[in-house]
Amino acid sequence: MLFGMTLGLVVFFLLITLASMTGRVCDSRDSADWKPTDGGFRAP
């Protein structure tokens, strides 16, 4: 049971690594959570 879960986790990370190396992933963040605000409002 533990071996199967460990193997599944390793395969999962291997697939993510391969997808990243081949450019098949994208960053969907728009950086809105890092932009400064002025009293809670964003400057245009």
N, C-alpha and C positions, 0 to 999 in steps of 0.2 A: 504494500500500500504506500509506504513512504517512498520507496524507490520510484514508483509510477508518478507520484506527485512531483518529486524532484526532477525526474526526466521531463515531465511536461513543462515545468518552469524553465528548465534549460533550453528546451526546444522553443518556447515562447520568446525568450530573450535572444536566442539565435536568429529567429525570424525577424524580430525588430531590428537587430543589428544589420542583418543582410538588407532589409528594406531601406535602412538609413544609408548604407554604403552605396546602394544603387540609385539613390535619389528618388525613391518612391514614396517618400513622406514629405509633408509640408507643415509649416508652422501656421496654424490657423488663428493665432493670437493677433489682436490688432493693437496691442500695447495700451489699451484704454485703462488698464488697471495700474499703469505706471505713470500716466500723465498727471502733472500737477493740477490742482484745482484752486479756485479762489472762493473760499466759503462754500465749497461743495459744487460749484459750477465751473465748467471748463471754458477757458477762453477760446473764442472762435479762431 
